[in-house]
């Protein structure tokens, strides 16, 4: 078995205990990452639903805005240059905010956008949602890769190492038992055959007790 398939350790009871602890830690880490991935996926679905709703609403507002702009241009001509020249200072300021989901910060916009028009509010919301969407998508992919690495690489490697240690220890115990049996047999062979002591009570005659 190659070193890539298992961890290179000397088989011992201590190594077995360490590998069991590492296996438990890897399983706990995998379970925590799965819970984190579930939380991220739930928020991801919520944001995706909001993006669809916002895009639908933006489509309606864009149509209304385009129609209003066409009416204004028809009545006053192309006034975009005049508008740009008359803009000296921003009348609206938008502050940034961050939302934390499972350790990941999602960039958004604060409440300063309440003074914007309906279309601008929808654009701001769309930017916030799309930014969160991309951030969450990347976070979910990274978390799932970590789960897969633990589940399909790290845990199986530790399990194979544990199996190797147990097999080696069992083989070592069998060899020790066989060696001990051979030593006992060799010592008994040196002692020679064992004769049973004679039983004096079973003697048929006793010359000292015979009378003529």
N, C-alpha and C positions, 0 to 999 in steps of 0.2 A: 504494500500500500504506500503510495507516495505521500510526501509531506503536505501536498496541496489538499489531499483528501482527508487528512487528520492533522492535529497539532502534534508536533514532535516533542514528546514527553517521555520520561522514564516511568514505566509502569510501577506504581506503588500505591499504597493505601492513601497516602497524603495527596498524590496526584489525582486519585479518584475523587477524593473529597473536594479538591479545588475545581475539578471539571464539573462536578454536580452543582457547585455554587455558581460557576460561570453559566451553566445551562439555565439555571433558574433565573439569573440576572438577564440573560438574553431573552428568555420567554416573557419576563416582566416588561422589558423595554419594547418588545414587539407589541404587546397588548396596549401599552400606553401610546405608542405611535399610531396604532389602529384607531384608538379613540380620538386622537388628535386629527387624523385624516377624516374621520366621520364628521367631526365638528367643522372642519374646513369645507368639506363637501356640502354640508347642509347650508352654510353661509354662501357658498358658491352658487347653489341652486336658487337661493333667495335673490342674489344679485342678478343672476341671469334672467329671472322672472321680471325684476324691476327694469332691466335694460330693455327687454321686449316691450314692456308697458310704456317706458319713456320714449322709445323709438316710434311707437305707434302714435303717442301724443305729439311728439315733435313733428311727425309727418303732417298731422292736421294743422299744427301751428305754422309750420313752414309754408303750407299752401295759403293760409290766411295772410301771412306776412308778404309772400310773393305777390298776392293779389293786391294788397294795400300798397306795396312799393310800385307796382305797375300803374295803379291809379294815380299815385303821387307824381310819377314821372310823366304820365299823360297830361296831367294838369299843369305841372311846373317845369317840365323838361328834366335834363340830367343835372341834379343838384348835389351829387356826391362830392365834387371838388370843393364846393362852398361849405359843405358840412365839415370836411376834413380841415379846411383852413381856419374855421371858427372854433375848433376844439383846442383849448389851451391846457386844461387840467382835467384829470379824471374826476368825474362826479360820483363814482361808485368805487369803493374799495372792497376787495374780496379777501377774506382771511382764510388761511389753510388750517385744517384740523387733521387729526389722525385717530383712527379707530383700531383697537387691538383685538385680534381674533387668534386665539391659540398661539400667542407669541409673535404673530406677524402684524406689522403696522400697515394699515390701509389708508392711503392718502385721500383726503376729501376736501370739501369746501365748507367754511363756517357759515354763520347766518347772515353775513354781510350781503349776500346775494338777494336778500328779500326785497331790496329796492329795485332790482332789475326787472325788466319786462318779462312777460311770460315766456317768450322765446329764449331769452338769455338765461332764465332760470332753468329751462329744460336742457340747454346746452351745458350749463354748469353741472347739472345732475348727471348728464350723460358722461361727461369727462370723469367725474367722481366714480361712477359705476364702472366705467371701462378700465380705469386705473386699478380699482379694487379687483375687478375681474381678472386682469392680467397677473396681479400680485398673487391672488388666491390660486390661480391656475398653476403658476410656477411652484407655489408652496405645496400644493397637493401632489404634484409630480415628484418633488424632492422627498416628501414624506413617504409616498408609496414606494419609491426606489429604496429608501431605508428599510421599510417593512419587508420588501422582497429580499433585500440583502440579508437581513437577519433570519428570515423564515427559510430561505432556500440555500443560503451559503453558510452563515455562521452557526446556526443551530444544528444542521446536519453534520457539520464538521466536528462540533463538540460531541454530538451523539456518537459519531464514528470513533472519536478518541476514547470516549468512555467504554465503548464496546471493545476496543483494542486493549485497554487497561484491564478490564474484567477477564478477557480471554487469556491474557498473559499471566495474570495472577492465578487463575484457575489452573493453567498449565504448570505454573511454578509449584503450586500446592500438590498437584499430582506427582510431579517429579520428586518433591521432597518426601512424599509418602512412600513412593517406590524405593527411594534411596534408603530410607529408614528401615523398610522391610528387608532389604538386602543386607544391611549392616547387622540386623538382628539374626538373620539366617546364617551369616558368616561367623558370628560369635558362637552361636549354638553348634555349628559344625566343628569349631575348635575344641569345644568342651567334650565332644565325643558322645557316644550313646549314654543315655541316662538310665541306670539300673535302679529298680525299686528295692528298698531296704527289706531284708528278710523279716518275717514275722515269727517271733519266738513262740508264740502261742500255737502256731500251726505245726510245730515239730512233733513227729510221731513218738520219738523216744528221747529219753534224757539219760545218758550213761551214768551220771552221778546218782540218779535215783533208783537204779536197778539193784535188786537184792538177789543173791544166789540162794 
